[in-house]
Every structure is written in structure tokens, then in C-alpha cells.
Amino acid sequence: MNLSNTTLPQELNQVKNNWIFTEVWIDAMLTPPYLLLLLANNEGKYNIYDPAKNYEIIFSTDNYDTAKTWLLEDEYEPLEGKLFLEELL
């Protein structure tokens, strides 16, 4: 079995450890489906990252509803639930 290293080098890790929760959003109309990550941080920012582009921030806002609307307008759908940092510690 081939394994892929999914850990980002420290210099590419823009998220660091200041995130509160993350959501995975999917465009299921594409094959294979396209995924984006929405991360909320403890500075009140909601950043949308594109894993296919080295986790580049493709949208940023100070409001969760604005981030959610941006994703919905591009026909992304949220996968069930949120992952909270405090649940992992």
C-alpha cells in the first residue's frame, strides 16, 4: 500500500494552532468531488482553504454566515458536523 504524507511543512502551515473549529464542504457535482475547508480561528476570522492549492486561503471574512453564504453560492454543501480543536486535545 502506498502512503501519502499529508502533513504540511511548518512554513506552509498558515493555520497554526489558533483555530476553534473546522467544517468540510463538498461540491458533489464534480467527479471526484471537490473539497474546501472552513476554519474559524480565535481572532474572529473565518477562512476557506483549498487543499488542492496547498491550502491557500481563497476566501476570508469576519462573519460565519458570510463564509457559509459564499460556499452555498458556489454550490458547496457542508458535510455533517464540525470538528472542534478542544475535542482533539
PDB file of N, CA, C and O in Angstrom:
ATOM      1  N   MET A   1       0.841  -1.174   0.000  1.00  0.00           N
ATOM      2  CA  MET A   1       0.000   0.000   0.000  1.00  0.00           C
ATOM      3  C   MET A   1       0.887   1.239   0.000  1.00  0.00           C
ATOM      4  O   MET A   1       1.863   1.312   0.747  1.00  0.00           O
ATOM      5  N   ASN A   2       0.549   2.198  -0.830  1.00  0.00           N
ATOM      6  CA  ASN A   2       1.266   3.470  -0.867  1.00  0.00           C
ATOM      7  C   ASN A   2       0.641   4.441   0.118  1.00  0.00           C
ATOM      8  O   ASN A   2      -0.581   4.581   0.175  1.00  0.00           O
ATOM      9  N   LEU A   3       1.481   5.109   0.889  1.00  0.00           N
ATOM     10  CA  LEU A   3       1.006   6.111   1.844  1.00  0.00           C
ATOM     11  C   LEU A   3       1.457   7.487   1.387  1.00  0.00           C
ATOM     12  O   LEU A   3       2.555   7.646   0.855  1.00  0.00           O
ATOM     13  N   SER A   4       0.613   8.467   1.596  1.00  0.00           N
ATOM     14  CA  SER A   4       0.939   9.848   1.257  1.00  0.00           C
ATOM     15  C   SER A   4       1.158  10.643   2.523  1.00  0.00           C
ATOM     16  O   SER A   4       0.443  10.471   3.509  1.00  0.00           O
ATOM     17  N   ASN A   5       2.144  11.510   2.492  1.00  0.00           N
ATOM     18  CA  ASN A   5       2.388  12.393   3.613  1.00  0.00           C
ATOM     19  C   ASN A   5       1.442  13.585   3.488  1.00  0.00           C
ATOM     20  O   ASN A   5       1.586  14.396   2.573  1.00  0.00           O
ATOM     21  N   THR A   6       0.481  13.694   4.396  1.00  0.00           N
ATOM     22  CA  THR A   6      -0.496  14.779   4.342  1.00  0.00           C
ATOM     23  C   THR A   6      -0.170  15.897   5.324  1.00  0.00           C
ATOM     24  O   THR A   6      -0.962  16.825   5.492  1.00  0.00           O
ATOM     25  N   THR A   7       0.970  15.819   5.964  1.00  0.00           N
ATOM     26  CA  THR A   7       1.384  16.854   6.908  1.00  0.00           C
ATOM     27  C   THR A   7       2.034  18.002   6.148  1.00  0.00           C
ATOM     28  O   THR A   7       2.928  17.796   5.327  1.00  0.00           O
ATOM     29  N   LEU A   8       1.573  19.203   6.432  1.00  0.00           N
ATOM     30  CA  LEU A   8       2.155  20.378   5.779  1.00  0.00           C
ATOM     31  C   LEU A   8       3.486  20.741   6.421  1.00  0.00           C
ATOM     32  O   LEU A   8       3.621  20.664   7.642  1.00  0.00           O
ATOM     33  N   PRO A   9       4.474  21.137   5.616  1.00  0.00           N
ATOM     34  CA  PRO A   9       5.684  21.686   6.210  1.00  0.00           C
ATOM     35  C   PRO A   9       5.321  22.919   7.040  1.00  0.00           C
ATOM     36  O   PRO A   9       4.361  23.624   6.727  1.00  0.00           O
ATOM     37  N   GLN A  10       6.088  23.170   8.090  1.00  0.00           N
ATOM     38  CA  GLN A  10       5.756  24.264   9.005  1.00  0.00           C
ATOM     39  C   GLN A  10       5.620  25.594   8.286  1.00  0.00           C
ATOM     40  O   GLN A  10       4.752  26.390   8.645  1.00  0.00           O
ATOM     41  N   GLU A  11       6.462  25.872   7.262  1.00  0.00           N
ATOM     42  CA  GLU A  11       6.379  27.155   6.577  1.00  0.00           C
ATOM     43  C   GLU A  11       5.103  27.302   5.760  1.00  0.00           C
ATOM     44  O   GLU A  11       4.718  28.426   5.438  1.00  0.00           O
ATOM     45  N   LEU A  12       4.429  26.194   5.409  1.00  0.00           N
ATOM     46  CA  LEU A  12       3.175  26.275   4.677  1.00  0.00           C
ATOM     47  C   LEU A  12       1.961  26.244   5.600  1.00  0.00           C
ATOM     48  O   LEU A  12       0.837  26.487   5.160  1.00  0.00           O
ATOM     49  N   ASN A  13       2.182  25.952   6.851  1.00  0.00           N
ATOM     50  CA  ASN A  13       1.082  25.822   7.790  1.00  0.00           C
ATOM     51  C   ASN A  13       0.598  27.199   8.234  1.00  0.00           C
ATOM     52  O   ASN A  13       1.079  27.749   9.226  1.00  0.00           O
ATOM     53  N   GLN A  14      -0.363  27.752   7.485  1.00  0.00           N
ATOM     54  CA  GLN A  14      -0.886  29.083   7.784  1.00  0.00           C
ATOM     55  C   GLN A  14      -1.875  29.052   8.944  1.00  0.00           C
ATOM     56  O   GLN A  14      -2.172  30.089   9.536  1.00  0.00           O
ATOM     57  N   VAL A  15      -2.381  27.877   9.267  1.00  0.00           N
ATOM     58  CA  VAL A  15      -3.426  27.762  10.266  1.00  0.00           C
ATOM     59  C   VAL A  15      -2.869  27.834  11.672  1.00  0.00           C
ATOM     60  O   VAL A  15      -3.497  28.421  12.553  1.00  0.00           O
ATOM     61  N   LYS A  16      -1.709  27.251  11.902  1.00  0.00           N
ATOM     62  CA  LYS A  16      -1.079  27.155  13.213  1.00  0.00           C
ATOM     63  C   LYS A  16      -2.058  26.496  14.179  1.00  0.00           C
ATOM     64  O   LYS A  16      -2.816  25.617  13.768  1.00  0.00           O
ATOM     65  N   ASN A  17      -2.065  26.888  15.429  1.00  0.00           N
ATOM     66  CA  ASN A  17      -2.960  26.262  16.398  1.00  0.00           C
ATOM     67  C   ASN A  17      -3.963  27.244  16.973  1.00  0.00           C
ATOM     68  O   ASN A  17      -4.354  27.116  18.133  1.00  0.00           O
ATOM     69  N   ASN A  18      -4.384  28.215  16.189  1.00  0.00           N
ATOM     70  CA  ASN A  18      -5.325  29.201  16.709  1.00  0.00           C
ATOM     71  C   ASN A  18      -6.745  28.954  16.202  1.00  0.00           C
ATOM     72  O   ASN A  18      -7.592  29.842  16.304  1.00  0.00           O
ATOM     73  N   TRP A  19      -7.023  27.772  15.661  1.00  0.00           N
ATOM     74  CA  TRP A  19      -8.351  27.502  15.137  1.00  0.00           C
ATOM     75  C   TRP A  19      -9.265  26.964  16.232  1.00  0.00           C
ATOM     76  O   TRP A  19      -8.822  26.316  17.181  1.00  0.00           O
ATOM     77  N   ILE A  20     -10.565  27.258  16.068  1.00  0.00           N
ATOM     78  CA  ILE A  20     -11.575  26.827  17.030  1.00  0.00           C
ATOM     79  C   ILE A  20     -12.336  25.627  16.489  1.00  0.00           C
ATOM     80  O   ILE A  20     -12.484  24.617  17.176  1.00  0.00           O
ATOM     81  N   PHE A  21     -12.820  25.742  15.252  1.00  0.00           N
ATOM     82  CA  PHE A  21     -13.488  24.611  14.627  1.00  0.00           C
ATOM     83  C   PHE A  21     -13.260  24.630  13.126  1.00  0.00           C
ATOM     84  O   PHE A  21     -12.863  25.643  12.551  1.00  0.00           O
ATOM     85  N   THR A  22     -13.517  23.496  12.512  1.00  0.00           N
ATOM     86  CA  THR A  22     -13.414  23.373  11.065  1.00  0.00           C
ATOM     87  C   THR A  22     -14.621  22.620  10.528  1.00  0.00           C
ATOM     88  O   THR A  22     -15.201  21.771  11.206  1.00  0.00           O
ATOM     89  N   GLU A  23     -14.983  22.951   9.295  1.00  0.00           N
ATOM     90  CA  GLU A  23     -16.030  22.245   8.566  1.00  0.00           C
ATOM     91  C   GLU A  23     -15.473  21.860   7.209  1.00  0.00           C
ATOM     92  O   GLU A  23     -14.654  22.575   6.633  1.00  0.00           O
ATOM     93  N   VAL A  24     -15.924  20.730   6.710  1.00  0.00           N
ATOM     94  CA  VAL A  24     -15.566  20.292   5.362  1.00  0.00           C
ATOM     95  C   VAL A  24     -16.774  20.532   4.475  1.00  0.00           C
ATOM     96  O   VAL A  24     -17.888  20.122   4.800  1.00  0.00           O
ATOM     97  N   TRP A  25     -16.544  21.202   3.348  1.00  0.00           N
ATOM     98  CA  TRP A  25     -17.595  21.494   2.369  1.00  0.00           C
ATOM     99  C   TRP A  25     -17.245  20.781   1.079  1.00  0.00           C
ATOM    100  O   TRP A  25     -16.073  20.696   0.713  1.00  0.00           O
ATOM    101  N   ILE A  26     -18.244  20.271   0.390  1.00  0.00           N
ATOM    102  CA  ILE A  26     -18.031  19.433  -0.777  1.00  0.00           C
ATOM    103  C   ILE A  26     -18.878  19.908  -1.955  1.00  0.00           C
ATOM    104  O   ILE A  26     -20.041  20.278  -1.795  1.00  0.00           O
ATOM    105  N   ASP A  27     -18.271  19.888  -3.139  1.00  0.00           N
ATOM    106  CA  ASP A  27     -19.022  20.081  -4.379  1.00  0.00           C
ATOM    107  C   ASP A  27     -19.186  18.690  -4.968  1.00  0.00           C
ATOM    108  O   ASP A  27     -18.309  18.201  -5.681  1.00  0.00           O
ATOM    109  N   ALA A  28     -20.308  18.059  -4.668  1.00  0.00           N
ATOM    110  CA  ALA A  28     -20.555  16.672  -5.052  1.00  0.00           C
ATOM    111  C   ALA A  28     -20.903  16.518  -6.523  1.00  0.00           C
ATOM    112  O   ALA A  28     -20.980  15.395  -7.021  1.00  0.00           O
ATOM    113  N   MET A  29     -21.115  17.627  -7.228  1.00  0.00           N
ATOM    114  CA  MET A  29     -21.453  17.555  -8.648  1.00  0.00           C
ATOM    115  C   MET A  29     -20.225  17.228  -9.504  1.00  0.00           C
ATOM    116  O   MET A  29     -20.361  16.802 -10.651  1.00  0.00           O
ATOM    117  N   LEU A  30     -19.040  17.427  -8.949  1.00  0.00           N
ATOM    118  CA  LEU A  30     -17.806  17.125  -9.669  1.00  0.00           C
ATOM    119  C   LEU A  30     -17.380  15.690  -9.390  1.00  0.00           C
ATOM    120  O   LEU A  30     -17.703  15.127  -8.344  1.00  0.00           O
ATOM    121  N   THR A  31     -16.652  15.104 -10.339  1.00  0.00           N
ATOM    122  CA  THR A  31     -16.135  13.761 -10.145  1.00  0.00           C
ATOM    123  C   THR A  31     -14.637  13.785 -10.361  1.00  0.00           C
ATOM    124  O   THR A  31     -14.205  14.052 -11.482  1.00  0.00           O
ATOM    125  N   PRO A  32     -13.821  13.521  -9.356  1.00  0.00           N
ATOM    126  CA  PRO A  32     -14.240  13.262  -7.980  1.00  0.00           C
ATOM    127  C   PRO A  32     -14.729  14.545  -7.321  1.00  0.00           C
ATOM    128  O   PRO A  32     -14.444  15.639  -7.809  1.00  0.00           O
ATOM    129  N   PRO A  33     -15.459  14.422  -6.222  1.00  0.00           N
ATOM    130  CA  PRO A  33     -15.962  15.615  -5.528  1.00  0.00           C
ATOM    131  C   PRO A  33     -14.818  16.531  -5.092  1.00  0.00           C
ATOM    132  O   PRO A  33     -13.723  16.062  -4.781  1.00  0.00           O
ATOM    133  N   TYR A  34     -15.078  17.832  -5.072  1.00  0.00           N
ATOM    134  CA  TYR A  34     -14.078  18.829  -4.692  1.00  0.00           C
ATOM    135  C   TYR A  34     -14.352  19.270  -3.264  1.00  0.00           C
ATOM    136  O   TYR A  34     -15.498  19.540  -2.906  1.00  0.00           O
ATOM    137  N   LEU A  35     -13.321  19.343  -2.455  1.00  0.00           N
ATOM    138  CA  LEU A  35     -13.460  19.689  -1.045  1.00  0.00           C
ATOM    139  C   LEU A  35     -12.818  21.034  -0.739  1.00  0.00           C
ATOM    140  O   LEU A  35     -11.779  21.380  -1.301  1.00  0.00           O
ATOM    141  N   LEU A  36     -13.446  21.791   0.158  1.00  0.00           N
ATOM    142  CA  LEU A  36     -12.871  23.005   0.731  1.00  0.00           C
ATOM    143  C   LEU A  36     -13.001  22.906   2.247  1.00  0.00           C
ATOM    144  O   LEU A  36     -13.889  22.223   2.757  1.00  0.00           O
ATOM    145  N   LEU A  37     -12.116  23.587   2.960  1.00  0.00           N
ATOM    146  CA  LEU A  37     -12.150  23.595   4.417  1.00  0.00           C
ATOM    147  C   LEU A  37     -12.467  24.996   4.919  1.00  0.00           C
ATOM    148  O   LEU A  37     -11.861  25.976   4.485  1.00  0.00           O
ATOM    149  N   LEU A  38     -13.408  25.077   5.825  1.00  0.00           N
ATOM    150  CA  LEU A  38     -13.736  26.334   6.503  1.00  0.00           C
ATOM    151  C   LEU A  38     -13.197  26.233   7.918  1.00  0.00           C
ATOM    152  O   LEU A  38     -13.578  25.335   8.669  1.00  0.00           O
ATOM    153  N   LEU A  39     -12.315  27.147   8.284  1.00  0.00           N
ATOM    154  CA  LEU A  39     -11.754  27.164   9.629  1.00  0.00           C
ATOM    155  C   LEU A  39     -12.079  28.483  10.303  1.00  0.00           C
ATOM    156  O   LEU A  39     -11.895  29.559   9.733  1.00  0.00           O
ATOM    157  N   ALA A  40     -12.566  28.375  11.527  1.00  0.00           N
ATOM    158  CA  ALA A  40     -12.796  29.551  12.362  1.00  0.00           C
ATOM    159  C   ALA A  40     -11.625  29.648  13.332  1.00  0.00           C
ATOM    160  O   ALA A  40     -11.238  28.653  13.945  1.00  0.00           O
ATOM    161  N   ASN A  41     -11.064  30.839  13.470  1.00  0.00           N
ATOM    162  CA  ASN A  41      -9.951  30.959  14.413  1.00  0.00           C
ATOM    163  C   ASN A  41     -10.333  31.845  15.596  1.00  0.00           C
ATOM    164  O   ASN A  41     -11.384  32.485  15.601  1.00  0.00           O
ATOM    165  N   ASN A  42      -9.456  31.865  16.593  1.00  0.00           N
ATOM    166  CA  ASN A  42      -9.764  32.599  17.818  1.00  0.00           C
ATOM    167  C   ASN A  42      -9.583  34.107  17.676  1.00  0.00           C
ATOM    168  O   ASN A  42      -9.708  34.837  18.659  1.00  0.00           O
ATOM    169  N   GLU A  43      -9.291  34.580  16.465  1.00  0.00           N
ATOM    170  CA  GLU A  43      -9.210  36.015  16.189  1.00  0.00           C
ATOM    171  C   GLU A  43     -10.475  36.513  15.501  1.00  0.00           C
ATOM    172  O   GLU A  43     -10.541  37.670  15.085  1.00  0.00           O
ATOM    173  N   GLY A  44     -11.484  35.644  15.378  1.00  0.00           N
ATOM    174  CA  GLY A  44     -12.747  36.034  14.773  1.00  0.00           C
ATOM    175  C   GLY A  44     -12.767  35.959  13.254  1.00  0.00           C
ATOM    176  O   GLY A  44     -13.659  36.527  12.624  1.00  0.00           O
ATOM    177  N   LYS A  45     -11.808  35.276  12.657  1.00  0.00           N
ATOM    178  CA  LYS A  45     -11.742  35.127  11.199  1.00  0.00           C
ATOM    179  C   LYS A  45     -12.292  33.769  10.799  1.00  0.00           C
ATOM    180  O   LYS A  45     -12.151  32.782  11.520  1.00  0.00           O
ATOM    181  N   TYR A  46     -12.917  33.743   9.638  1.00  0.00           N
ATOM    182  CA  TYR A  46     -13.414  32.516   9.023  1.00  0.00           C
ATOM    183  C   TYR A  46     -12.745  32.421   7.662  1.00  0.00           C
ATOM    184  O   TYR A  46     -13.082  33.161   6.737  1.00  0.00           O
ATOM    185  N   ASN A  47     -11.795  31.502   7.550  1.00  0.00           N
ATOM    186  CA  ASN A  47     -11.016  31.350   6.324  1.00  0.00           C
ATOM    187  C   ASN A  47     -11.426  30.075   5.604  1.00  0.00           C
ATOM    188  O   ASN A  47     -11.655  29.040   6.229  1.00  0.00           O
ATOM    189  N   ILE A  48     -11.514  30.163   4.286  1.00  0.00           N
ATOM    190  CA  ILE A  48     -11.803  28.997   3.460  1.00  0.00           C
ATOM    191  C   ILE A  48     -10.512  28.630   2.744  1.00  0.00           C
ATOM    192  O   ILE A  48      -9.938  29.432   2.007  1.00  0.00           O
ATOM    193  N   TYR A  49     -10.070  27.399   2.978  1.00  0.00           N
ATOM    194  CA  TYR A  49      -8.821  26.887   2.418  1.00  0.00           C
ATOM    195  C   TYR A  49      -9.119  25.888   1.313  1.00  0.00           C
ATOM    196  O   TYR A  49     -10.092  25.136   1.376  1.00  0.00           O
ATOM    197  N   ASP A  50      -8.261  25.895   0.299  1.00  0.00           N
ATOM    198  CA  ASP A  50      -8.363  24.933  -0.794  1.00  0.00           C
ATOM    199  C   ASP A  50      -7.215  23.940  -0.674  1.00  0.00           C
ATOM    200  O   ASP A  50      -6.073  24.280  -0.982  1.00  0.00           O
ATOM    201  N   PRO A  51      -7.504  22.707  -0.227  1.00  0.00           N
ATOM    202  CA  PRO A  51      -6.439  21.705  -0.090  1.00  0.00           C
ATOM    203  C   PRO A  51      -5.729  21.395  -1.407  1.00  0.00           C
ATOM    204  O   PRO A  51      -4.555  21.025  -1.393  1.00  0.00           O
ATOM    205  N   ALA A  52      -6.407  21.536  -2.533  1.00  0.00           N
ATOM    206  CA  ALA A  52      -5.803  21.249  -3.838  1.00  0.00           C
ATOM    207  C   ALA A  52      -4.807  22.330  -4.263  1.00  0.00           C
ATOM    208  O   ALA A  52      -4.051  22.137  -5.215  1.00  0.00           O
ATOM    209  N   LYS A  53      -4.805  23.456  -3.566  1.00  0.00           N
ATOM    210  CA  LYS A  53      -3.898  24.563  -3.892  1.00  0.00           C
ATOM    211  C   LYS A  53      -2.975  24.855  -2.709  1.00  0.00           C
ATOM    212  O   LYS A  53      -2.785  26.012  -2.334  1.00  0.00           O
ATOM    213  N   ASN A  54      -2.404  23.800  -2.124  1.00  0.00           N
ATOM    214  CA  ASN A  54      -1.502  23.944  -0.972  1.00  0.00           C
ATOM    215  C   ASN A  54      -2.147  24.691   0.191  1.00  0.00           C
ATOM    216  O   ASN A  54      -1.487  25.468   0.882  1.00  0.00           O
ATOM    217  N   TYR A  55      -3.422  24.454   0.400  1.00  0.00           N
ATOM    218  CA  TYR A  55      -4.177  25.071   1.496  1.00  0.00           C
ATOM    219  C   TYR A  55      -4.157  26.590   1.443  1.00  0.00           C
ATOM    220  O   TYR A  55      -4.114  27.262   2.473  1.00  0.00           O
ATOM    221  N   GLU A  56      -4.189  27.111   0.245  1.00  0.00           N
ATOM    222  CA  GLU A  56      -4.272  28.559   0.036  1.00  0.00           C
ATOM    223  C   GLU A  56      -5.622  29.071   0.557  1.00  0.00           C
ATOM    224  O   GLU A  56      -6.651  28.420   0.373  1.00  0.00           O
ATOM    225  N   ILE A  57      -5.609  30.230   1.201  1.00  0.00           N
ATOM    226  CA  ILE A  57      -6.862  30.860   1.617  1.00  0.00           C
ATOM    227  C   ILE A  57      -7.500  31.460   0.373  1.00  0.00           C
ATOM    228  O   ILE A  57      -6.911  32.319  -0.284  1.00  0.00           O
ATOM    229  N   ILE A  58      -8.715  31.001   0.052  1.00  0.00           N
ATOM    230  CA  ILE A  58      -9.383  31.506  -1.147  1.00  0.00           C
ATOM    231  C   ILE A  58     -10.510  32.467  -0.808  1.00  0.00           C
ATOM    232  O   ILE A  58     -11.032  33.152  -1.688  1.00  0.00           O
ATOM    233  N   PHE A  59     -10.892  32.522   0.476  1.00  0.00           N
ATOM    234  CA  PHE A  59     -11.902  33.482   0.919  1.00  0.00           C
ATOM    235  C   PHE A  59     -11.734  33.680   2.417  1.00  0.00           C
ATOM    236  O   PHE A  59     -11.450  32.729   3.145  1.00  0.00           O
ATOM    237  N   SER A  60     -11.907  34.899   2.872  1.00  0.00           N
ATOM    238  CA  SER A  60     -11.767  35.211   4.295  1.00  0.00           C
ATOM    239  C   SER A  60     -12.791  36.268   4.687  1.00  0.00           C
ATOM    240  O   SER A  60     -13.053  37.203   3.929  1.00  0.00           O
ATOM    241  N   THR A  61     -13.364  36.114   5.871  1.00  0.00           N
ATOM    242  CA  THR A  61     -14.353  37.069   6.361  1.00  0.00           C
ATOM    243  C   THR A  61     -14.351  37.048   7.889  1.00  0.00           C
ATOM    244  O   THR A  61     -13.791  36.144   8.510  1.00  0.00           O
ATOM    245  N   ASP A  62     -14.984  38.053   8.479  1.00  0.00           N
ATOM    246  CA  ASP A  62     -15.135  38.124   9.938  1.00  0.00           C
ATOM    247  C   ASP A  62     -16.486  37.582  10.390  1.00  0.00           C
ATOM    248  O   ASP A  62     -16.852  37.721  11.557  1.00  0.00           O
ATOM    249  N   ASN A  63     -17.229  36.964   9.473  1.00  0.00           N
ATOM    250  CA  ASN A  63     -18.596  36.545   9.778  1.00  0.00           C
ATOM    251  C   ASN A  63     -18.849  35.135   9.243  1.00  0.00           C
ATOM    252  O   ASN A  63     -18.632  34.864   8.062  1.00  0.00           O
ATOM    253  N   TYR A  64     -19.311  34.240  10.123  1.00  0.00           N
ATOM    254  CA  TYR A  64     -19.567  32.855   9.721  1.00  0.00           C
ATOM    255  C   TYR A  64     -20.632  32.779   8.634  1.00  0.00           C
ATOM    256  O   TYR A  64     -20.473  32.034   7.667  1.00  0.00           O
ATOM    257  N   ASP A  65     -21.709  33.534   8.778  1.00  0.00           N
ATOM    258  CA  ASP A  65     -22.794  33.478   7.796  1.00  0.00           C
ATOM    259  C   ASP A  65     -22.321  33.929   6.410  1.00  0.00           C
ATOM    260  O   ASP A  65     -22.778  33.390   5.402  1.00  0.00           O
ATOM    261  N   THR A  66     -21.424  34.899   6.348  1.00  0.00           N
ATOM    262  CA  THR A  66     -20.873  35.344   5.074  1.00  0.00           C
ATOM    263  C   THR A  66     -20.052  34.231   4.427  1.00  0.00           C
ATOM    264  O   THR A  66     -20.149  34.009   3.221  1.00  0.00           O
ATOM    265  N   ALA A  67     -19.249  33.536   5.221  1.00  0.00           N
ATOM    266  CA  ALA A  67     -18.454  32.416   4.696  1.00  0.00           C
ATOM    267  C   ALA A  67     -19.370  31.301   4.197  1.00  0.00           C
ATOM    268  O   ALA A  67     -19.149  30.733   3.127  1.00  0.00           O
ATOM    269  N   LYS A  68     -20.395  31.000   4.982  1.00  0.00           N
ATOM    270  CA  LYS A  68     -21.336  29.944   4.607  1.00  0.00           C
ATOM    271  C   LYS A  68     -22.082  30.311   3.320  1.00  0.00           C
ATOM    272  O   LYS A  68     -22.263  29.464   2.444  1.00  0.00           O
ATOM    273  N   THR A  69     -22.513  31.564   3.206  1.00  0.00           N
ATOM    274  CA  THR A  69     -23.210  32.021   2.003  1.00  0.00           C
ATOM    275  C   THR A  69     -22.300  31.934   0.782  1.00  0.00           C
ATOM    276  O   THR A  69     -22.744  31.543  -0.298  1.00  0.00           O
ATOM    277  N   TRP A  70     -21.033  32.296   0.950  1.00  0.00           N
ATOM    278  CA  TRP A  70     -20.083  32.217  -0.156  1.00  0.00           C
ATOM    279  C   TRP A  70     -19.980  30.782  -0.676  1.00  0.00           C
ATOM    280  O   TRP A  70     -19.982  30.549  -1.885  1.00  0.00           O
ATOM    281  N   LEU A  71     -19.891  29.834   0.242  1.00  0.00           N
ATOM    282  CA  LEU A  71     -19.806  28.425  -0.150  1.00  0.00           C
ATOM    283  C   LEU A  71     -21.102  27.941  -0.799  1.00  0.00           C
ATOM    284  O   LEU A  71     -21.069  27.231  -1.804  1.00  0.00           O
ATOM    285  N   LEU A  72     -22.232  28.323  -0.229  1.00  0.00           N
ATOM    286  CA  LEU A  72     -23.522  27.895  -0.781  1.00  0.00           C
ATOM    287  C   LEU A  72     -23.753  28.473  -2.176  1.00  0.00           C
ATOM    288  O   LEU A  72     -24.326  27.801  -3.034  1.00  0.00           O
ATOM    289  N   GLU A  73     -23.316  29.711  -2.412  1.00  0.00           N
ATOM    290  CA  GLU A  73     -23.475  30.323  -3.729  1.00  0.00           C
ATOM    291  C   GLU A  73     -22.675  29.584  -4.795  1.00  0.00           C
ATOM    292  O   GLU A  73     -23.058  29.566  -5.964  1.00  0.00           O
ATOM    293  N   ASP A  74     -21.559  28.972  -4.385  1.00  0.00           N
ATOM    294  CA  ASP A  74     -20.760  28.180  -5.317  1.00  0.00           C
ATOM    295  C   ASP A  74     -21.191  26.713  -5.312  1.00  0.00           C
ATOM    296  O   ASP A  74     -20.482  25.848  -5.825  1.00  0.00           O
ATOM    297  N   GLU A  75     -22.346  26.447  -4.735  1.00  0.00           N
ATOM    298  CA  GLU A  75     -22.987  25.135  -4.721  1.00  0.00           C
ATOM    299  C   GLU A  75     -22.230  24.078  -3.930  1.00  0.00           C
ATOM    300  O   GLU A  75     -22.313  22.887  -4.229  1.00  0.00           O
ATOM    301  N   TYR A  76     -21.494  24.521  -2.923  1.00  0.00           N
ATOM    302  CA  TYR A  76     -20.883  23.563  -1.991  1.00  0.00           C
ATOM    303  C   TYR A  76     -21.912  23.210  -0.934  1.00  0.00           C
ATOM    304  O   TYR A  76     -22.802  24.000  -0.618  1.00  0.00           O
ATOM    305  N   GLU A  77     -21.772  22.004  -0.393  1.00  0.00           N
ATOM    306  CA  GLU A  77     -22.653  21.533   0.665  1.00  0.00           C
ATOM    307  C   GLU A  77     -21.786  21.124   1.850  1.00  0.00           C
ATOM    308  O   GLU A  77     -20.718  20.541   1.659  1.00  0.00           O
ATOM    309  N   PRO A  78     -22.229  21.420   3.072  1.00  0.00           N
ATOM    310  CA  PRO A  78     -21.420  21.020   4.227  1.00  0.00           C
ATOM    311  C   PRO A  78     -21.556  19.526   4.492  1.00  0.00           C
ATOM    312  O   PRO A  78     -22.636  18.950   4.362  1.00  0.00           O
ATOM    313  N   LEU A  79     -20.443  18.915   4.863  1.00  0.00           N
ATOM    314  CA  LEU A  79     -20.524  17.563   5.387  1.00  0.00           C
ATOM    315  C   LEU A  79     -21.012  17.673   6.817  1.00  0.00           C
ATOM    316  O   LEU A  79     -20.828  18.711   7.452  1.00  0.00           O
ATOM    317  N   GLU A  80     -21.616  16.651   7.323  1.00  0.00           N
ATOM    318  CA  GLU A  80     -22.257  16.677   8.641  1.00  0.00           C
ATOM    319  C   GLU A  80     -21.264  17.014   9.745  1.00  0.00           C
ATOM    320  O   GLU A  80     -20.224  16.368   9.876  1.00  0.00           O
ATOM    321  N   GLY A  81     -21.591  18.023  10.532  1.00  0.00           N
ATOM    322  CA  GLY A  81     -20.865  18.306  11.759  1.00  0.00           C
ATOM    323  C   GLY A  81     -19.670  19.224  11.636  1.00  0.00           C
ATOM    324  O   GLY A  81     -19.238  19.594  10.544  1.00  0.00           O
ATOM    325  N   LYS A  82     -19.151  19.577  12.805  1.00  0.00           N
ATOM    326  CA  LYS A  82     -17.963  20.406  12.947  1.00  0.00           C
ATOM    327  C   LYS A  82     -16.948  19.630  13.769  1.00  0.00           C
ATOM    328  O   LYS A  82     -17.317  18.794  14.594  1.00  0.00           O
ATOM    329  N   LEU A  83     -15.683  19.903  13.547  1.00  0.00           N
ATOM    330  CA  LEU A  83     -14.616  19.328  14.343  1.00  0.00           C
ATOM    331  C   LEU A  83     -14.002  20.456  15.159  1.00  0.00           C
ATOM    332  O   LEU A  83     -13.459  21.412  14.605  1.00  0.00           O
ATOM    333  N   PHE A  84     -14.093  20.335  16.492  1.00  0.00           N
ATOM    334  CA  PHE A  84     -13.568  21.360  17.394  1.00  0.00           C
ATOM    335  C   PHE A  84     -12.192  20.951  17.904  1.00  0.00           C
ATOM    336  O   PHE A  84     -11.964  19.792  18.248  1.00  0.00           O
ATOM    337  N   LEU A  85     -11.276  21.921  17.949  1.00  0.00           N
ATOM    338  CA  LEU A  85      -9.928  21.664  18.448  1.00  0.00           C
ATOM    339  C   LEU A  85      -9.964  21.105  19.865  1.00  0.00           C
ATOM    340  O   LEU A  85      -9.228  20.169  20.177  1.00  0.00           O
ATOM    341  N   GLU A  86     -10.796  21.657  20.710  1.00  0.00           N
ATOM    342  CA  GLU A  86     -10.841  21.211  22.111  1.00  0.00           C
ATOM    343  C   GLU A  86     -11.256  19.759  22.239  1.00  0.00           C
ATOM    344  O   GLU A  86     -10.929  19.124  23.241  1.00  0.00           O
ATOM    345  N   GLU A  87     -11.966  19.208  21.263  1.00  0.00           N
ATOM    346  CA  GLU A  87     -12.345  17.798  21.293  1.00  0.00           C
ATOM    347  C   GLU A  87     -11.149  16.890  20.975  1.00  0.00           C
ATOM    348  O   GLU A  87     -11.150  15.712  21.332  1.00  0.00           O
ATOM    349  N   LEU A  88     -10.140  17.440  20.309  1.00  0.00           N
ATOM    350  CA  LEU A  88      -8.973  16.658  19.936  1.00  0.00           C
ATOM    351  C   LEU A  88      -7.908  16.646  21.018  1.00  0.00           C
ATOM    352  O   LEU A  88      -7.053  15.760  21.036  1.00  0.00           O
ATOM    353  N   LEU A  89      -7.948  17.611  21.914  1.00  0.00           N
ATOM    354  CA  LEU A  89      -6.905  17.731  22.959  1.00  0.00           C
ATOM    355  C   LEU A  89      -7.206  16.888  24.159  1.00  0.00           C
ATOM    356  O   LEU A  89      -6.432  16.878  25.116  1.00  0.00           O
TER     357      LEU A  89
END
